[in-house]
Amino acid sequence: MSGWSKTKNSCEVWTIDSGQTQLSQSMGRLVFMTQGLGFYEVTNEIREWAKSVQLKDGLLTLFVRHTSASVTIQENADPTVLQDLQKALANVAPENGGWLHSYEGPDDMPAHIKTMLTGVSLQIPVVDGDLDLGTWQGIYLIEHRRAPHRRSMTLHYLGS
């Protein structure tokens, strides 16, 4: 039995009773070609993968296999949000920061810092076969390097 119920504190609680359902898992990999620095919405590609493997109820983990790219959930309604986030990241880790590591170019060490701050993995609940994202939420691959790159993301689902 699944459904919404109210508690005394007016907090909505949603429960899934899986009964005797056994957990299963699926894994996949998506590859994206970036055009350089920026936020790339990948929500639809991840949703398509979820439908292709017929996910039901569980948890999806996304993992970006790089040290100069990351993944985040952010607003997908107003593009100025992404522009402001890009500006904030540039302010936190500027190319002219006097970094010691510069072997791969002046944007490499700032890219590592930005990846450390934004993260390479996310966990997203899956409910009734769909990602349980909010109305204005989108999943973004963030490219922290100026040049185009081939970026891969591993997907791991555990659920019913």
SVG drawing of the C-alpha trace seen along z (x, -y; Angstrom):
<svg xmlns="http://www.w3.org/2000/svg" viewBox="-3 -36 56 47">
<polyline fill="none" stroke="black" stroke-width="0.4" points="0.0,0.0 1.4,-3.4 0.1,-6.8 0.1,-10.2 -0.8,-10.6 -0.9,-13.6 0.9,-13.7 0.0,-15.8 2.6,-18.4 0.9,-18.9 3.9,-17.3 3.1,-15.1 4.6,-11.7 4.7,-9.4 5.4,-5.7 5.9,-2.8 5.2,0.6 7.2,2.9 5.7,6.0 7.6,9.0 9.2,7.2 12.8,8.1 15.3,5.4 16.9,5.4 19.6,3.2 20.5,1.8 23.6,0.0 24.3,-2.1 26.5,-4.7 25.7,-7.9 28.3,-9.8 28.0,-13.5 30.0,-15.8 30.3,-19.3 31.1,-22.4 33.3,-23.8 32.6,-25.7 28.9,-25.6 25.9,-23.8 24.4,-21.1 20.9,-19.8 20.8,-16.0 17.5,-15.4 15.8,-14.0 18.6,-11.6 18.5,-10.2 14.7,-9.9 15.0,-8.1 17.5,-5.7 15.2,-5.1 12.3,-4.3 14.4,-2.0 15.3,0.2 11.7,-0.1 12.6,-1.5 9.8,-1.4 10.5,-2.6 14.0,-3.0 17.1,-5.1 19.2,-6.2 22.8,-7.2 24.6,-9.3 28.4,-9.4 30.5,-11.6 33.8,-9.9 36.0,-13.0 37.9,-15.4 37.1,-18.6 33.3,-18.1 30.5,-17.5 26.8,-17.0 24.2,-19.0 20.4,-19.6 19.4,-23.2 16.6,-25.3 15.7,-24.8 13.2,-27.5 15.3,-30.7 18.6,-30.6 20.0,-33.5 20.3,-31.2 22.8,-29.1 24.6,-32.2 24.9,-33.5 26.1,-30.1 28.8,-30.0 29.8,-33.5 29.9,-32.4 32.1,-29.4 34.5,-31.6 34.8,-34.0 35.5,-31.1 38.2,-29.5 39.5,-32.1 42.0,-31.1 44.5,-33.7 44.5,-32.3 48.2,-31.6 47.7,-27.9 50.7,-25.6 49.1,-22.9 49.0,-24.3 50.3,-21.5 47.1,-21.1 46.4,-24.8 45.2,-27.7 41.6,-26.5 42.6,-23.0 43.2,-23.7 40.1,-25.9 38.2,-23.1 39.4,-20.6 38.3,-23.1 34.9,-23.6 34.4,-19.8 35.3,-19.4 32.8,-22.0 29.9,-20.8 30.4,-17.1 30.6,-14.1 27.6,-12.1 23.9,-12.5 21.2,-10.3 17.7,-10.8 14.6,-8.9 12.6,-7.1 8.8,-6.9 6.5,-5.0 9.2,-4.8 10.0,-8.6 12.7,-10.7 11.2,-12.4 12.4,-15.9 10.7,-19.1 8.8,-21.3 11.7,-23.5 14.5,-21.0 16.8,-19.8 19.9,-17.6 23.0,-19.3 26.4,-18.1 28.8,-21.0 31.8,-21.3 34.5,-23.2 37.0,-23.3 37.0,-25.8 37.6,-23.2 35.0,-20.6 35.3,-17.3 33.7,-13.8 32.2,-13.2 30.7,-10.0 28.3,-9.4 27.6,-6.0 24.0,-5.3 23.2,-2.8 19.6,-2.0 18.6,0.0 14.9,0.6 11.9,2.7"/>
</svg>
